[in-house]
Amino acid sequence: MGSKSDLEFCKKIYSVLKKFDVECVMRVASAHKVPLKVLEIIKEYEDEDVVFITVAGRSNALSGFTDANTTKPVIACPPYSDKFAGADIFSTLRMPSGVAVLTVLEPEEAAISAIKILSLKYKNLVEKIKNYQQEKRIEIEKADEEVRNYG
């Protein structure tokens, strides 16, 4: 995360990853303020099977900087800000050529995306994803039943 103020948002990502028994490490480093620390963190995990989920708002240099310095997938999950009517999202969406940050706006979906990427190698996650999807289908079916029988 770009700052500790992103912690509550990151806890939502963390909790989904934990439900799937996927190890998660949360770190704080700003690409603007301490870029060398960001590089150190990237290098620390470079030899592992990792998906970086970057959480930074305002001028989100963290996501692009991370992607430009790793061969691993990077998912940007910027927290929504009412300031500038949410226009700060453009710093995440508009990346330079050669920088391939994936952008997912919701914490749960960012975690699920990372899990799906990891499931390419870790087949035990495939069944967990299928179960998760089935649970979501059941939720919709129950909601449909409740609405259909309303009144």
Buried (B, 14 or more C-beta within 10 A) or exposed (E): BBBEEBEEBBEBBBEBBEEBEBEBEBEBBBBBEEBEBBBEBBEEBEEEEBBBBBBBBBEBBBBBBBBBBBEBBBBBBBBEEEEEEEEBBEBBEEBEEEEEBBBBBEBBBBBBBBBEBBBEEEEEBEEBBEEBEEEEEEEEEEEEEEEEEEE
